[in-house]
Amino acid sequence: GVVSFTAPGSGASAALGMAKGAMRFISGNVQRDGMRITTPTATIGIRGTDFVVTVTPAGATRVRVDQGAVVLWACGAARTAGNAYLAQAGYSISVDRSCIVSVTLTEASTGGTS
């Protein structure tokens, strides 16, 4: 479930925390670095994206990107380019409780609207 949500004043940024469960997120035209999702093992930055994020009962984070891209920082790493993992449409990225990151090609991407 969702553990916290913050939408600061009139700014276009927001933060969402997930402890467990799954959700699908479609961001539309969110400003760069304007939205982030934090789980026990990852911080996810959104780039005009349609994706599904799941936090497993064991605490692992899985992100399947259907459209756009996400940037992920594992286990509290500083939010710098050198620490970032990028997953674009058609890929999934996972972080386990030991902070091991894996990126895999998914079977098919939605590729957009039809």
QUIWOMO-V574792 format. One record per backbone hydrogen bond with DSSP energy under -1.0 kcal/mol. CO is the residue of the C=O (numbers start at 0). NH is the residue of the N-H. Records with the same first field share a line. If there is no record, write none. Layout:
CO: NH, NH
//
This chain:
0: 18
3: 16
5: 14
13: 35
14: 5
15: 37
16: 2, 3
20: 54
22: 52
24: 50
30: 33
33: 13
34: 45
35: 15
36: 43
37: 17
40: 74
41: 38
42: 72
43: 36
44: 70
48: 26
49: 65, 66
50: 24
51: 63
52: 22
53: 61
54: 20
55: 58
59: 55
60: 94
61: 53
62: 92
63: 51
64: 89
65: 110
66: 49
67: 88
68: 46
69: 86
70: 44
71: 84
72: 42
73: 76
77: 79
79: 82
80: 83
84: 71
86: 69
87: 90
89: 105
90: 64
91: 103
92: 62
93: 101
94: 60
95: 98
99: 95
101: 93
103: 91
//
